[in-house]
Amino acid sequence: MLKILYFAGLRERLGQGSEELELPAGVSDVAALRDLLASRGGAWESLLTLRNLRYAVNQQMARLDSPVQAGDEIAFFPPVTGG
Amino acid sequence: MRISVQEADFDVGAELAALRQGNPQIGAVASFVGLVRDDNDGAGVAEMSLEHYPGMTEKALAEIVEAACRRWAIIDALVIHRVGRLLPSDQIVLVAVAGAHRGEAFAACAFIMDYLKTRAPFWKREVTPAGARWVDARDADDQAAARWREPGAQTD
């Protein structure tokens, strides 16, 4: 299983903050997971169109080519605005 | 090192006293307090809410403070960041650094704050007369963090 988290404006657009997903066949990195989620259409296309979307794998900042495997916690979120 | 992400307000005087208590090697404490302003990007801000990524936010803050400890000879550091609903003039964040001398304390405090702004997962949502909106990240914050980049360091 993968645990997938969405935060802030992205969470609002998608209408959900988290989901669990069986690791889909052929998904081995963040880019492939993002593309698969975006193919759901509608608001999910935000994953491709939002400017400067950020990714984390197991609570560490990640890149599109960062590997993804079963048991990982993957997060998608907009650029951070704390402080 | 103390890292806290909390809804509750904090007492700056008490936090700074606790940071330096019992250590006569400390000759300097530099601190920064961030506050909620009542305007942003030309609109009045009636209130704000701050969201974070429980678990990752605390780790990211600890990593930023550890990076500061490797770079400067500081003695101790403190980061408190609030989440949840905040009103204008409320305190949002406290960064404090204790060292033997002011130079490293000032530098490490600014470094921690600049990295927090660009790397710690917090998101601000403002309530304005036109409705609620998520605050956009600022290029100026990326530039502020970039000034700490060391020659030869990997960029990201």
gemmi code that builds the backbone of each chain (N, CA, C; Angstrom):
import gemmi

chains = {
    "A": [
        ("MET", (0.843, -1.208, 0.000), (0.000, 0.000, 0.000), (0.869, 1.245, 0.000)),
        ("LEU", (0.336, 2.301, -0.608), (0.941, 3.628, -0.502), (-0.001, 4.495, 0.319)),
        ("LYS", (0.565, 5.347, 1.157), (-0.245, 6.384, 1.801), (0.060, 7.684, 1.068)),
        ("ILE", (-0.982, 8.334, 0.557), (-0.769, 9.559, -0.214), (-1.461, 10.711, 0.513)),
        ("LEU", (-0.742, 11.809, 0.706), (-1.254, 12.971, 1.434), (-1.279, 14.192, 0.527)),
        ("TYR", (-2.286, 15.034, 0.719), (-2.412, 16.285, -0.033), (-2.612, 17.414, 0.973)),
        ("PHE", (-1.959, 18.553, 0.728), (-2.049, 19.643, 1.697), (-2.499, 20.966, 1.066)),
        ("ALA", (-3.025, 21.813, 1.934), (-3.319, 23.227, 1.646), (-4.259, 23.358, 0.442)),
        ("GLY", (-3.929, 24.267, -0.494), (-4.828, 24.526, -1.618), (-5.082, 23.300, -2.469)),
        ("LEU", (-4.088, 22.430, -2.572), (-4.263, 21.193, -3.347), (-5.282, 20.279, -2.660)),
        ("ARG", (-5.190, 20.147, -1.341), (-6.152, 19.342, -0.585), (-7.572, 19.857, -0.823)),
        ("GLU", (-7.727, 21.190, -0.809), (-9.058, 21.771, -1.023), (-9.591, 21.466, -2.412)),
        ("ARG", (-8.727, 21.619, -3.423), (-9.162, 21.334, -4.797), (-9.601, 19.893, -4.969)),
        ("LEU", (-8.849, 18.982, -4.336), (-9.131, 17.552, -4.517), (-10.267, 17.084, -3.618)),
        ("GLY", (-10.557, 17.881, -2.578), (-11.633, 17.508, -1.664), (-11.267, 16.362, -0.741)),
        ("GLN", (-9.973, 16.075, -0.623), (-9.535, 15.041, 0.320), (-8.075, 15.278, 0.712)),
        ("GLY", (-7.755, 14.902, 1.934), (-6.411, 15.135, 2.449), (-5.513, 13.925, 2.386)),
        ("SER", (-6.125, 12.738, 2.199), (-5.281, 11.546, 2.146), (-6.040, 10.396, 1.502)),
        ("GLU", (-5.305, 9.413, 1.069), (-5.904, 8.176, 0.570), (-4.858, 7.068, 0.662)),
        ("GLU", (-5.329, 5.837, 0.603), (-4.422, 4.707, 0.537), (-4.649, 4.015, -0.794)),
        ("LEU", (-3.552, 3.585, -1.398), (-3.623, 3.047, -2.752), (-2.662, 1.879, -2.841)),
        ("GLU", (-3.117, 0.805, -3.484), (-2.200, -0.302, -3.781), (-1.188, 0.215, -4.790)),
        ("LEU", (0.088, -0.059, -4.586), (1.114, 0.437, -5.516), (0.777, -0.044, -6.926)),
        ("PRO", (0.449, 0.899, -7.839), (0.007, 0.467, -9.167), (1.170, -0.112, -9.963)),
        ("ALA", (0.863, -1.072, -10.822), (1.906, -1.684, -11.665), (2.540, -0.605, -12.523)),
        ("GLY", (3.831, -0.642, -12.627), (4.532, 0.303, -13.503), (4.870, 1.628, -12.854)),
        ("VAL", (4.422, 1.828, -11.601), (4.744, 3.087, -10.913), (5.977, 2.874, -10.043)),
        ("SER", (7.072, 3.518, -10.432), (8.303, 3.329, -9.669), (8.904, 4.650, -9.191)),
        ("ASP", (8.310, 5.786, -9.612), (8.816, 7.062, -9.111), (7.666, 8.049, -8.928)),
        ("VAL", (8.014, 9.218, -8.357), (6.995, 10.225, -8.042), (6.283, 10.691, -9.310)),
        ("ALA", (7.039, 10.869, -10.396), (6.433, 11.356, -11.644), (5.352, 10.398, -12.139)),
        ("ALA", (5.635, 9.097, -12.092), (4.662, 8.113, -12.593), (3.411, 8.092, -11.719)),
        ("LEU", (3.606, 8.242, -10.404), (2.447, 8.282, -9.503), (1.614, 9.532, -9.770)),
        ("ARG", (2.295, 10.681, -9.914), (1.590, 11.938, -10.195), (0.785, 11.817, -11.487)),
        ("ASP", (1.396, 11.258, -12.536), (0.710, 11.141, -13.824), (-0.516, 10.232, -13.710)),
        ("LEU", (-0.357, 9.145, -12.957), (-1.479, 8.222, -12.782), (-2.640, 8.896, -12.047)),
        ("LEU", (-2.326, 9.653, -10.980), (-3.372, 10.349, -10.221), (-4.028, 11.425, -11.094)),
        ("ALA", (-3.215, 12.143, -11.881), (-3.746, 13.211, -12.733), (-4.685, 12.648, -13.800)),
        ("SER", (-4.467, 11.377, -14.198), (-5.294, 10.782, -15.258), (-6.721, 10.517, -14.783)),
        ("ARG", (-6.976, 10.727, -13.471), (-8.360, 10.630, -12.991), (-9.214, 11.771, -13.559)),
        ("GLY", (-8.538, 12.853, -14.059), (-9.252, 13.972, -14.676), (-9.831, 14.937, -13.663)),
        ("GLY", (-10.485, 15.978, -14.183), (-11.099, 16.992, -13.313), (-10.065, 17.666, -12.446)),
        ("ALA", (-10.391, 17.809, -11.152), (-9.500, 18.506, -10.228), (-8.134, 17.840, -10.141)),
        ("TRP", (-8.096, 16.524, -10.428), (-6.819, 15.803, -10.314), (-5.777, 16.299, -11.298)),
        ("GLU", (-6.249, 16.973, -12.368), (-5.280, 17.521, -13.319), (-4.461, 18.645, -12.696)),
        ("SER", (-4.923, 19.159, -11.532), (-4.130, 20.165, -10.804), (-2.729, 19.659, -10.516)),
        ("LEU", (-2.584, 18.342, -10.371), (-1.261, 17.777, -10.081), (-0.272, 18.087, -11.202)),
        ("LEU", (-0.800, 18.321, -12.411), (0.076, 18.652, -13.542), (0.134, 20.148, -13.793)),
        ("THR", (-0.924, 20.876, -13.402), (-1.015, 22.281, -13.812), (-0.603, 23.263, -12.718)),
        ("LEU", (-0.613, 22.861, -11.459), (-0.231, 23.794, -10.389), (1.252, 24.133, -10.516)),
        ("ARG", (1.541, 25.425, -10.384), (2.926, 25.881, -10.514), (3.749, 25.449, -9.300)),
        ("ASN", (4.916, 24.911, -9.564), (5.876, 24.611, -8.492), (5.360, 23.635, -7.440)),
        ("LEU", (4.557, 22.667, -7.869), (4.090, 21.653, -6.923), (5.298, 20.957, -6.287)),
        ("ARG", (5.193, 20.669, -4.998), (6.291, 20.020, -4.279), (5.894, 18.579, -3.923)),
        ("TYR", (6.919, 17.753, -3.687), (6.690, 16.331, -3.386), (7.539, 15.937, -2.186)),
        ("ALA", (7.018, 15.023, -1.390), (7.829, 14.442, -0.320), (7.606, 12.937, -0.338)),
        ("VAL", (8.678, 12.190, -0.075), (8.591, 10.734, 0.080), (9.078, 10.414, 1.482)),
        ("ASN", (8.216, 9.761, 2.253), (8.538, 9.413, 3.646), (9.030, 10.633, 4.432)),
        ("GLN", (8.324, 11.750, 4.228), (8.538, 12.985, 4.987), (9.874, 13.651, 4.705)),
        ("GLN", (10.460, 13.349, 3.531), (11.651, 14.070, 3.065), (11.315, 14.677, 1.710)),
        ("MET", (11.755, 15.931, 1.494), (11.524, 16.555, 0.200), (12.090, 15.649, -0.895)),
        ("ALA", (11.339, 15.525, -1.992), (11.713, 14.588, -3.041), (11.629, 15.289, -4.391)),
        ("ARG", (12.033, 14.559, -5.431), (11.968, 15.089, -6.788), (11.109, 14.153, -7.628)),
        ("LEU", (10.809, 14.581, -8.845), (9.962, 13.753, -9.707), (10.584, 12.388, -9.971)),
        ("ASP", (11.917, 12.321, -9.966), (12.546, 11.030, -10.251), (12.880, 10.245, -8.967)),
        ("SER", (12.388, 10.716, -7.819), (12.618, 9.962, -6.582), (11.834, 8.651, -6.624)),
        ("PRO", (12.455, 7.548, -6.200), (11.763, 6.252, -6.263), (10.606, 6.147, -5.263)),
        ("VAL", (9.626, 5.346, -5.673), (8.444, 5.082, -4.846), (8.282, 3.581, -4.736)),
        ("GLN", (8.079, 3.094, -3.516), (7.816, 1.662, -3.366), (6.722, 1.419, -2.334)),
        ("ALA", (6.220, 0.191, -2.313), (5.120, -0.152, -1.405), (5.504, 0.206, 0.022)),
        ("GLY", (4.535, 0.755, 0.770), (4.777, 1.129, 2.155), (5.189, 2.582, 2.318)),
        ("ASP", (5.491, 3.263, 1.205), (5.927, 4.667, 1.304), (4.757, 5.595, 1.624)),
        ("GLU", (5.124, 6.717, 2.236), (4.175, 7.821, 2.442), (4.586, 8.930, 1.471)),
        ("ILE", (3.695, 9.239, 0.519), (3.992, 10.233, -0.513), (3.106, 11.443, -0.260)),
        ("ALA", (3.665, 12.645, -0.342), (2.856, 13.849, -0.159), (3.034, 14.786, -1.344)),
        ("PHE", (1.928, 15.429, -1.728), (1.937, 16.465, -2.766), (1.444, 17.752, -2.114)),
        ("PHE", (2.144, 18.870, -2.374), (1.698, 20.133, -1.778), (2.253, 21.340, -2.522)),
        ("PRO", (1.596, 22.506, -2.357), (2.088, 23.740, -2.978), (3.342, 24.223, -2.250)),
        ("PRO", (4.071, 25.199, -2.851), (5.225, 25.775, -2.161), (4.830, 26.265, -0.762)),
        ("VAL", (5.753, 26.145, 0.175), (5.427, 26.415, 1.576), (5.411, 27.911, 1.859)),
        ("THR", (4.605, 28.318, 2.838), (4.430, 29.751, 3.131), (4.363, 30.008, 4.637)),
        ("GLY", (5.207, 29.297, 5.401), (5.188, 29.527, 6.853), (6.025, 30.729, 7.256)),
        ("GLY", (6.250, 30.845, 8.553), (7.103, 31.903, 9.103), (6.359, 33.191, 9.361)),
    ],
    "B": [
        ("MET", (18.522, 21.789, 21.857), (17.671, 22.226, 20.746), (16.215, 21.907, 21.072)),
        ("ARG", (15.364, 22.898, 20.902), (13.946, 22.653, 21.139), (13.180, 23.069, 19.885)),
        ("ILE", (12.320, 22.163, 19.407), (11.458, 22.414, 18.254), (10.033, 22.188, 18.732)),
        ("SER", (9.169, 23.149, 18.477), (7.771, 22.942, 18.859), (6.848, 23.512, 17.799)),
        ("VAL", (5.886, 22.697, 17.358), (4.809, 23.152, 16.478), (3.554, 23.048, 17.319)),
        ("GLN", (2.899, 24.160, 17.554), (1.835, 24.174, 18.568), (0.765, 25.211, 18.226)),
        ("GLU", (-0.442, 24.989, 18.766), (-1.505, 25.982, 18.599), (-1.344, 27.110, 19.612)),
        ("ALA", (-0.822, 26.784, 20.780), (-0.776, 27.757, 21.881), (0.205, 28.888, 21.596)),
        ("ASP", (-0.074, 30.052, 22.155), (0.833, 31.197, 22.105), (2.071, 30.882, 22.948)),
        ("PHE", (3.120, 31.731, 22.813), (4.331, 31.523, 23.594), (4.757, 32.837, 24.233)),
        ("ASP", (5.527, 32.724, 25.308), (6.033, 33.870, 26.064), (7.511, 34.033, 25.708)),
        ("VAL", (7.823, 35.062, 24.905), (9.188, 35.215, 24.390), (10.190, 35.333, 25.534)),
        ("GLY", (9.855, 36.144, 26.549), (10.783, 36.342, 27.661), (11.093, 35.034, 28.374)),
        ("ALA", (10.048, 34.270, 28.640), (10.252, 32.994, 29.346), (11.041, 32.019, 28.488)),
        ("GLU", (10.776, 32.002, 27.172), (11.492, 31.078, 26.280), (12.972, 31.441, 26.194)),
        ("LEU", (13.280, 32.747, 26.100), (14.685, 33.156, 26.003), (15.411, 32.882, 27.323)),
        ("ALA", (14.719, 33.088, 28.438), (15.335, 32.809, 29.739), (15.656, 31.323, 29.866)),
        ("ALA", (14.723, 30.474, 29.398), (14.937, 29.026, 29.494), (16.087, 28.587, 28.587)),
        ("LEU", (16.206, 29.246, 27.423), (17.237, 28.866, 26.456), (18.645, 29.052, 27.033)),
        ("ARG", (18.828, 30.125, 27.823), (20.184, 30.430, 28.287), (20.428, 30.031, 29.738)),
        ("GLN", (19.391, 29.507, 30.380), (19.491, 29.207, 31.805), (20.610, 28.207, 32.103)),
        ("GLY", (21.419, 28.531, 33.093), (22.413, 27.585, 33.591), (23.628, 27.408, 32.713)),
        ("ASN", (23.790, 28.247, 31.679), (24.972, 28.086, 30.832), (25.735, 29.407, 30.713)),
        ("PRO", (26.749, 29.618, 31.562), (27.492, 30.885, 31.537), (28.431, 31.029, 30.346)),
        ("GLN", (28.495, 29.994, 29.469), (29.274, 30.158, 28.221), (28.515, 31.020, 27.215)),
        ("ILE", (27.211, 31.142, 27.404), (26.397, 31.905, 26.444), (26.620, 33.395, 26.677)),
        ("GLY", (27.120, 34.082, 25.626), (27.328, 35.523, 25.716), (26.396, 36.301, 24.820)),
        ("ALA", (25.590, 35.595, 24.004), (24.712, 36.279, 23.052), (23.489, 35.419, 22.769)),
        ("VAL", (22.328, 36.051, 22.744), (21.106, 35.387, 22.281), (20.492, 36.283, 21.213)),
        ("ALA", (20.346, 35.761, 19.989), (19.662, 36.494, 18.921), (18.308, 35.834, 18.711)),
        ("SER", (17.274, 36.653, 18.506), (15.943, 36.065, 18.318), (15.171, 36.823, 17.254)),
        ("PHE", (14.203, 36.126, 16.658), (13.291, 36.713, 15.676), (11.881, 36.271, 16.037)),
        ("VAL", (10.949, 37.221, 16.007), (9.539, 36.903, 16.228), (8.758, 37.345, 14.998)),
        ("GLY", (8.026, 36.436, 14.375), (7.158, 36.759, 13.236), (5.732, 36.938, 13.720)),
        ("LEU", (5.048, 37.966, 13.165), (3.697, 38.333, 13.608), (2.728, 38.346, 12.429)),
        ("VAL", (1.445, 38.212, 12.718), (0.410, 38.314, 11.676), (0.175, 39.796, 11.377)),
        ("ARG", (0.351, 40.191, 10.094), (0.017, 41.561, 9.678), (-1.460, 41.640, 9.274)),
        ("ASP", (-2.006, 42.868, 9.325), (-3.430, 42.989, 8.986), (-3.639, 43.341, 7.511)),
        ("ASP", (-2.562, 43.276, 6.717), (-2.747, 43.428, 5.278), (-1.703, 42.588, 4.557)),
        ("ASN", (-2.047, 42.158, 3.332), (-1.100, 41.386, 2.516), (-1.538, 41.502, 1.061)),
        ("ASP", (-0.586, 41.841, 0.180), (-0.884, 41.967, -1.253), (-2.097, 42.860, -1.503)),
        ("GLY", (-2.176, 43.980, -0.776), (-3.200, 44.977, -1.046), (-4.575, 44.687, -0.473)),
        ("ALA", (-4.709, 43.633, 0.310), (-6.023, 43.322, 0.886), (-5.912, 43.236, 2.408)),
        ("GLY", (-6.972, 43.638, 3.086), (-7.001, 43.528, 4.537), (-7.084, 42.060, 4.940)),
        ("VAL", (-6.406, 41.720, 6.016), (-6.440, 40.337, 6.519), (-7.125, 40.349, 7.882)),
        ("ALA", (-8.276, 39.690, 7.949), (-9.047, 39.669, 9.194), (-8.573, 38.545, 10.106)),
        ("GLU", (-8.172, 37.435, 9.502), (-7.627, 36.317, 10.266), (-6.855, 35.403, 9.321)),
        ("MET", (-6.120, 34.482, 9.932), (-5.277, 33.592, 9.155), (-5.356, 32.215, 9.787)),
        ("SER", (-5.208, 31.182, 8.951), (-5.035, 29.865, 9.564), (-3.805, 29.219, 8.957)),
        ("LEU", (-3.090, 28.495, 9.775), (-1.836, 27.863, 9.363), (-1.985, 26.356, 9.436)),
        ("GLU", (-1.679, 25.705, 8.309), (-1.729, 24.249, 8.212), (-0.293, 23.724, 8.176)),
        ("HIS", (-0.063, 22.516, 8.663), (1.264, 21.919, 8.556), (1.145, 20.429, 8.254)),
        ("TYR", (2.276, 19.787, 8.101), (2.346, 18.359, 7.765), (2.907, 17.666, 9.004)),
        ("PRO", (2.015, 17.190, 9.881), (2.488, 16.625, 11.156), (3.527, 15.527, 10.918)),
        ("GLY", (4.609, 15.597, 11.623), (5.698, 14.638, 11.425), (6.788, 15.241, 10.557)),
        ("MET", (6.439, 15.561, 9.313), (7.466, 16.108, 8.417), (7.879, 17.512, 8.845)),
        ("THR", (6.924, 18.318, 9.292), (7.262, 19.698, 9.662), (8.293, 19.710, 10.786)),
        ("GLU", (8.078, 18.911, 11.814), (9.008, 18.867, 12.945), (10.391, 18.373, 12.482)),
        ("LYS", (10.387, 17.353, 11.609), (11.670, 16.844, 11.101), (12.394, 17.904, 10.290)),
        ("ALA", (11.654, 18.611, 9.432), (12.278, 19.638, 8.586), (12.888, 20.735, 9.455)),
        ("LEU", (12.179, 21.146, 10.501), (12.705, 22.189, 11.390), (13.969, 21.698, 12.096)),
        ("ALA", (13.954, 20.457, 12.575), (15.127, 19.911, 13.261), (16.325, 19.853, 12.315)),
        ("GLU", (16.063, 19.471, 11.047), (17.164, 19.408, 10.074), (17.741, 20.790, 9.787)),
        ("ILE", (16.887, 21.807, 9.745), (17.361, 23.177, 9.497), (18.228, 23.645, 10.673)),
        ("VAL", (17.787, 23.358, 11.893), (18.574, 23.762, 13.068), (19.896, 22.983, 13.113)),
        ("GLU", (19.843, 21.700, 12.750), (21.091, 20.909, 12.733), (22.065, 21.462, 11.696)),
        ("ALA", (21.548, 21.905, 10.560), (22.427, 22.502, 9.537), (23.076, 23.773, 10.082)),
        ("ALA", (22.317, 24.564, 10.826), (22.873, 25.794, 11.422), (23.951, 25.446, 12.450)),
        ("CYS", (23.720, 24.375, 13.201), (24.698, 23.964, 14.226), (26.007, 23.489, 13.584)),
        ("ARG", (25.896, 22.867, 12.387), (27.117, 22.433, 11.699), (27.886, 23.628, 11.138)),
        ("ARG", (27.145, 24.670, 10.778), (27.771, 25.789, 10.064), (28.360, 26.838, 11.005)),
        ("TRP", (27.725, 27.033, 12.151), (28.200, 28.031, 13.111), (28.401, 27.380, 14.470)),
        ("ALA", (29.329, 27.951, 15.244), (29.624, 27.406, 16.579), (28.608, 27.945, 17.576)),
        ("ILE", (27.355, 27.520, 17.422), (26.325, 27.999, 18.342), (26.135, 26.994, 19.476)),
        ("ILE", (25.570, 27.475, 20.564), (25.459, 26.635, 21.762), (24.091, 25.962, 21.856)),
        ("ASP", (23.042, 26.687, 21.499), (21.704, 26.086, 21.549), (20.781, 26.892, 20.633)),
        ("ALA", (19.657, 26.290, 20.270), (18.703, 26.989, 19.406), (17.289, 26.513, 19.703)),
        ("LEU", (16.348, 27.351, 19.343), (14.940, 27.126, 19.665), (14.087, 27.567, 18.480)),
        ("VAL", (13.125, 26.735, 18.083), (12.131, 27.152, 17.084), (10.749, 26.789, 17.611)),
        ("ILE", (9.883, 27.793, 17.709), (8.472, 27.542, 18.042), (7.645, 28.107, 16.889)),
        ("HIS", (6.777, 27.298, 16.301), (5.916, 27.773, 15.209), (4.481, 27.406, 15.534)),
        ("ARG", (3.617, 28.401, 15.447), (2.205, 28.121, 15.755), (1.448, 27.670, 14.515)),
        ("VAL", (0.380, 26.903, 14.724), (-0.538, 26.482, 13.665), (-1.960, 26.746, 14.150)),
        ("GLY", (-2.910, 26.639, 13.219), (-4.308, 26.884, 13.581), (-4.691, 28.323, 13.279)),
        ("ARG", (-5.734, 28.803, 13.969), (-6.302, 30.123, 13.658), (-5.547, 31.221, 14.397)),
        ("LEU", (-5.158, 32.266, 13.655), (-4.423, 33.386, 14.233), (-5.042, 34.704, 13.772)),
        ("LEU", (-4.900, 35.719, 14.603), (-5.463, 37.040, 14.307), (-4.330, 38.054, 14.135)),
        ("PRO", (-4.612, 39.218, 13.473), (-3.570, 40.231, 13.321), (-2.905, 40.561, 14.662)),
        ("SER", (-1.597, 40.737, 14.595), (-0.726, 41.008, 15.749), (-0.387, 39.766, 16.569)),
        ("ASP", (-1.019, 38.637, 16.289), (-0.644, 37.403, 17.002), (0.783, 37.004, 16.620)),
        ("GLN", (1.458, 36.360, 17.543), (2.779, 35.810, 17.260), (2.617, 34.518, 16.455)),
        ("ILE", (3.453, 34.376, 15.393), (3.422, 33.151, 14.584), (4.610, 32.260, 14.915)),
        ("VAL", (5.794, 32.877, 14.934), (7.012, 32.066, 15.022), (8.057, 32.758, 15.895)),
        ("LEU", (8.815, 31.950, 16.634), (9.976, 32.428, 17.391), (11.177, 31.556, 17.016)),
        ("VAL", (12.242, 32.220, 16.570), (13.523, 31.537, 16.376), (14.518, 32.222, 17.288)),
        ("ALA", (15.242, 31.466, 18.091), (16.244, 32.050, 18.980), (17.495, 31.181, 18.954)),
        ("VAL", (18.637, 31.853, 18.954), (19.926, 31.153, 18.906), (20.827, 31.711, 19.997)),
        ("ALA", (21.430, 30.822, 20.771), (22.372, 31.215, 21.818), (23.776, 30.819, 21.375)),
        ("GLY", (24.711, 31.746, 21.574), (26.102, 31.464, 21.232), (27.029, 32.205, 22.168)),
        ("ALA", (28.328, 32.037, 21.936), (29.291, 32.758, 22.771), (29.314, 34.237, 22.380)),
        ("HIS", (29.166, 34.511, 21.082), (29.273, 35.883, 20.577), (28.142, 36.176, 19.603)),
        ("ARG", (27.926, 37.483, 19.354), (26.749, 37.867, 18.566), (26.819, 37.440, 17.106)),
        ("GLY", (28.019, 37.402, 16.529), (28.125, 37.153, 15.092), (27.455, 35.865, 14.671)),
        ("GLU", (27.822, 34.765, 15.316), (27.237, 33.480, 14.921), (25.761, 33.385, 15.331)),
        ("ALA", (25.406, 34.058, 16.418), (24.001, 34.012, 16.848), (23.104, 34.729, 15.842)),
        ("PHE", (23.530, 35.934, 15.413), (22.747, 36.661, 14.395), (22.657, 35.849, 13.108)),
        ("ALA", (23.797, 35.359, 12.634), (23.828, 34.654, 11.341), (22.981, 33.391, 11.385)),
        ("ALA", (23.129, 32.600, 12.439), (22.383, 31.341, 12.521), (20.884, 31.606, 12.638)),
        ("CYS", (20.511, 32.652, 13.341), (19.084, 32.995, 13.491), (18.488, 33.352, 12.126)),
        ("ALA", (19.210, 34.175, 11.360), (18.713, 34.568, 10.031), (18.660, 33.353, 9.098)),
        ("PHE", (19.656, 32.508, 9.157), (19.708, 31.292, 8.333), (18.510, 30.388, 8.628)),
        ("ILE", (18.270, 30.137, 9.904), (17.158, 29.251, 10.288), (15.839, 29.829, 9.779)),
        ("MET", (15.659, 31.126, 9.945), (14.399, 31.754, 9.518), (14.246, 31.687, 8.000)),
        ("ASP", (15.327, 31.980, 7.260), (15.246, 31.954, 5.788), (14.963, 30.542, 5.277)),
        ("TYR", (15.550, 29.548, 5.892), (15.304, 28.173, 5.456), (13.915, 27.702, 5.876)),
        ("LEU", (13.481, 28.111, 7.049), (12.123, 27.775, 7.494), (11.093, 28.279, 6.472)),
        ("LYS", (11.300, 29.504, 5.977), (10.328, 30.106, 5.053), (10.206, 29.324, 3.752)),
        ("THR", (11.271, 28.639, 3.338), (11.263, 27.982, 2.031), (11.232, 26.463, 2.108)),
        ("ARG", (11.498, 25.875, 3.288), (11.632, 24.413, 3.355), (10.752, 23.719, 4.384)),
        ("ALA", (10.219, 24.451, 5.343), (9.398, 23.782, 6.356), (7.947, 23.773, 5.878)),
        ("PRO", (7.294, 22.603, 5.887), (5.935, 22.526, 5.347), (4.868, 23.150, 6.248)),
        ("PHE", (4.676, 24.442, 6.010), (3.560, 25.205, 6.600), (2.879, 25.934, 5.448)),
        ("TRP", (1.565, 26.126, 5.569), (0.823, 26.875, 4.549), (-0.142, 27.829, 5.237)),
        ("LYS", (-0.132, 29.100, 4.758), (-1.007, 30.130, 5.331), (-2.241, 30.332, 4.457)),
        ("ARG", (-3.378, 30.425, 5.118), (-4.627, 30.748, 4.428), (-5.177, 31.996, 5.098)),
        ("GLU", (-5.454, 33.038, 4.298), (-5.904, 34.316, 4.845), (-7.384, 34.512, 4.585)),
        ("VAL", (-8.047, 35.173, 5.514), (-9.426, 35.612, 5.292), (-9.385, 37.113, 5.030)),
        ("THR", (-9.807, 37.520, 3.804), (-9.832, 38.935, 3.412), (-11.282, 39.309, 3.101)),
        ("PRO", (-11.551, 40.625, 2.883), (-12.937, 41.017, 2.542), (-13.450, 40.305, 1.294)),
        ("ALA", (-12.530, 39.907, 0.370), (-12.953, 39.227, -0.861), (-13.091, 37.718, -0.675)),
        ("GLY", (-12.850, 37.235, 0.527), (-12.953, 35.794, 0.768), (-11.637, 35.225, 1.234)),
        ("ALA", (-11.619, 33.915, 1.441), (-10.401, 33.258, 1.928), (-9.508, 32.905, 0.744)),
        ("ARG", (-8.200, 32.952, 0.968), (-7.255, 32.608, -0.101), (-6.005, 32.010, 0.515)),
        ("TRP", (-5.391, 31.073, -0.223), (-4.097, 30.532, 0.187), (-3.011, 31.511, -0.222)),
        ("VAL", (-2.090, 31.769, 0.669), (-1.008, 32.721, 0.391), (-0.041, 32.095, -0.610)),
        ("ASP", (0.362, 32.891, -1.606), (1.344, 32.418, -2.590), (2.753, 32.536, -2.033)),
        ("ALA", (3.603, 31.577, -2.399), (5.020, 31.671, -2.028), (5.640, 32.862, -2.756)),
        ("ARG", (6.637, 33.460, -2.122), (7.277, 34.652, -2.698), (8.667, 34.311, -3.214)),
        ("ASP", (8.982, 34.865, -4.390), (10.335, 34.687, -4.932), (11.370, 35.280, -3.979)),
        ("ALA", (11.005, 36.383, -3.286), (11.965, 37.035, -2.384), (12.413, 36.075, -1.285)),
        ("ASP", (11.532, 35.158, -0.878), (11.912, 34.197, 0.162), (12.931, 33.197, -0.380)),
        ("ASP", (12.746, 32.778, -1.652), (13.732, 31.870, -2.255), (15.085, 32.565, -2.369)),
        ("GLN", (15.042, 33.858, -2.730), (16.303, 34.603, -2.862), (16.987, 34.750, -1.505)),
        ("ALA", (16.189, 34.962, -0.451), (16.768, 35.113, 0.887), (17.461, 33.819, 1.315)),
        ("ALA", (16.840, 32.674, 0.997), (17.460, 31.390, 1.357), (18.693, 31.129, 0.497)),
        ("ALA", (18.648, 31.566, -0.766), (19.745, 31.276, -1.699), (21.039, 31.970, -1.277)),
        ("ARG", (20.924, 33.072, -0.519), (22.149, 33.795, -0.157), (23.018, 32.979, 0.793)),
        ("TRP", (22.452, 31.933, 1.399), (23.219, 31.095, 2.325), (23.882, 29.919, 1.629)),
        ("ARG", (23.607, 29.794, 0.335), (24.140, 28.642, -0.391), (25.660, 28.725, -0.410)),
        ("GLU", (26.296, 27.624, -0.102), (27.754, 27.631, -0.057), (28.307, 27.250, -1.419)),
        ("PRO", (29.468, 27.815, -1.791), (30.040, 27.479, -3.103), (30.203, 25.969, -3.241)),
        ("GLY", (29.765, 25.434, -4.363), (29.923, 24.003, -4.597), (28.791, 23.162, -4.025)),
        ("ALA", (27.890, 23.787, -3.256), (26.788, 23.016, -2.661), (25.778, 22.669, -3.750)),
        ("GLN", (25.126, 21.541, -3.566), (24.105, 21.127, -4.525), (22.912, 22.069, -4.411)),
        ("THR", (22.393, 22.533, -5.546), (21.229, 23.408, -5.499), (19.966, 22.571, -5.585)),
        ("ASP", (18.894, 23.098, -5.057), (17.612, 22.392, -5.186), (16.471, 23.368, -5.201)),
    ],
}
model = gemmi.Model(1)
for chain_id, residues in chains.items():
    chain = gemmi.Chain(chain_id)
    for i, (resn, *xyz) in enumerate(residues, 1):
        res = gemmi.Residue()
        res.name, res.seqid = resn, gemmi.SeqId(i, " ")
        for name, pos in zip(("N", "CA", "C"), xyz):
            atom = gemmi.Atom()
            atom.name, atom.element = name, gemmi.Element(name[0])
            atom.pos, atom.b_iso = gemmi.Position(*pos), 0.0
            res.add_atom(atom)
        chain.add_residue(res)
    model.add_chain(chain)
structure = gemmi.Structure()
structure.add_model(model)
structure.setup_entities()
